[in-house]
Amino acid sequence: MSDNANVVEQHGCIVCGKVYNLLVEYAPNGQLIDCTVTSPGGRRVPDAHWPLVACNKHTPTEIETALARHYPGKASEDPEDD
């Protein structure tokens, strides 16, 4: 049995691209378990599959717009939309 892997990665803000350091934990099969923003001024954007980050200065609306731009169709995956 393998242990989870903790990796320091750099990711850009989903809105403006400013780079932040993240401590990301992956399961042995490569699936994302959790992540933490370790650079000041950034916050995690919750996502089950990707380690995402946004600047603290961005509004929730700006973040949602950026997510829709980067991951089109994600909002339509809601089962109530069928």
C-alpha positions in Angstrom: 0.0 0.0 0.0 1.4 3.4 -1.0 1.1 6.6 1.0 -0.4 9.8 -0.2 2.0 12.2 -2.0 2.4 15.8 -0.8 3.6 18.1 -3.6 4.4 21.8 -3.7 3.0 23.2 -7.0 2.6 26.7 -8.5 -0.8 27.6 -9.9 -2.1 30.9 -11.3 -5.1 32.7 -10.1 -8.1 31.5 -12.0 -9.1 35.2 -12.6 -5.9 37.2 -13.3 -3.0 34.6 -13.4 -1.0 35.8 -10.4 1.1 32.8 -9.3 0.7 31.2 -5.9 2.3 28.2 -4.2 0.0 25.4 -3.2 0.6 22.3 -1.1 -1.3 19.6 -2.9 -2.1 16.1 -1.5 -2.6 13.3 -4.0 -3.8 9.7 -3.5 -1.6 6.9 -4.8 -3.8 6.7 -7.9 -3.2 10.4 -8.7 -6.5 11.7 -7.5 -6.6 15.1 -5.7 -7.3 14.8 -2.0 -6.8 18.3 -0.8 -4.8 21.4 -1.3 -3.7 24.5 0.7 -2.6 27.9 -0.6 0.8 28.6 1.1 1.4 32.0 -0.5 -0.1 35.1 1.1 -2.9 36.9 -0.7 -4.5 33.8 -2.2 -7.3 31.4 -1.4 -8.4 28.0 -2.6 -11.2 27.7 -5.1 -13.1 24.5 -4.2 -13.0 21.9 -7.0 -13.0 18.1 -6.7 -10.6 17.5 -9.5 -8.1 20.4 -9.8 -6.1 22.5 -7.3 -7.4 25.9 -8.1 -6.5 29.3 -6.5 -7.8 32.9 -6.7 -6.6 36.2 -5.2 -8.3 37.3 -2.0 -9.2 40.6 -3.8 -11.5 38.9 -6.4 -15.2 38.7 -5.8 -17.2 35.4 -5.9 -18.8 36.7 -9.1 -15.4 37.2 -10.8 -14.3 33.7 -9.7 -17.5 32.1 -11.0 -17.1 34.0 -14.4 -13.5 32.8 -14.7 -14.5 29.2 -13.8 -17.2 29.3 -16.5 -14.7 30.6 -19.0 -12.0 28.0 -18.2 -14.4 25.0 -17.7 -17.4 25.6 -20.0 -20.4 23.4 -19.3 -19.4 22.8 -15.7 -22.4 24.7 -14.4 -24.7 22.7 -16.7 -23.6 19.4 -15.1 -26.2 20.1 -12.3 -28.7 17.2 -12.4 -31.6 19.6 -12.0 -30.8 21.1 -15.4 -31.9 17.9 -17.2 
